[in-house]
């Protein structure tokens, strides 16, 4: 693990990949690409509303609805995998995607717990190791595809994530940017072959009493995205024993001013969470 970037100073850390996770991520990225190559009617069989778990495939096609992002994504949880494997048994590409996702989950829980222990030790966030370990099984992985669009297009609206921790595990090209907590400048935040990107979200800012800020980030289309599109794999870790952002009361985080949470008083920030 490198100390060149800090969650408290920079809003982000680069985390060294264990070889087992690196291999699982690489295989999952290939399986996701193969799933995407299927006809739309095949992919729609696995739409979120069709799976009992509430996870699954989603296509946001025109940018005119609630989210302005135009993308395809597939959310997978540990609990949803057996359901997905069972209903995809006659669909080889989706079955292989589900199997690759399961292999990734088999490695992620220990990895998440290790990051929680690191955060507690390095940043003095008491109890965070146990919180992350208890939450690891509730993590979900989002597989994303952004279609080709013009260079400079915002394909991921500026926002802070709802959960506790976010791990950017893979991206086919860069374009993700972070809003630096100190300078308020947009800076590149690329994933490498050997390092994942880890940053805090809303729940961790609450848990740490504001010592670690939830990082605002966005995605901008580059030359590669304009030609080929962009794929990514992201892991979200909701903290199961920490209150959650009250979206019903306060709306989408994408609609808030980028960095709105950076200078907020603890008491004011806490009001955004359901009891």
URFENQUI-V419252 format. One record per run of one state. SS is the DSSP state (helix for helix, strand for strand, loop for the rest). FROM is the first residue (numbers start at 1). TO is the last residue. If there is no record, write none. Layout:
# URFENQUI-V419252
{{SS;FROM;TO} {SS;FROM;TO}}
This chain:
# URFENQUI-V419252
{{loop;1;12} {strand;13;16} {loop;17;18} {helix;19;36} {loop;37;39} {helix;40;44} {loop;45;46} {strand;47;47} {helix;48;50} {loop;51;55} {strand;56;60} {loop;61;70} {strand;71;77} {helix;78;87} {loop;88;91} {helix;92;123} {loop;124;127} {helix;128;138} {loop;139;139} {strand;140;146} {loop;147;153} {strand;154;159} {loop;160;164} {strand;165;171} {loop;172;175} {strand;176;179} {loop;180;185} {strand;186;188} {loop;189;194} {strand;195;200} {loop;201;201} {helix;202;207} {loop;208;216} {strand;217;220} {loop;221;222} {helix;223;228} {loop;229;229} {strand;230;237} {loop;238;244} {strand;245;245} {loop;246;246} {helix;247;250} {loop;251;252} {helix;253;255} {loop;256;265} {helix;266;270} {loop;271;272} {strand;273;273} {loop;274;275}}
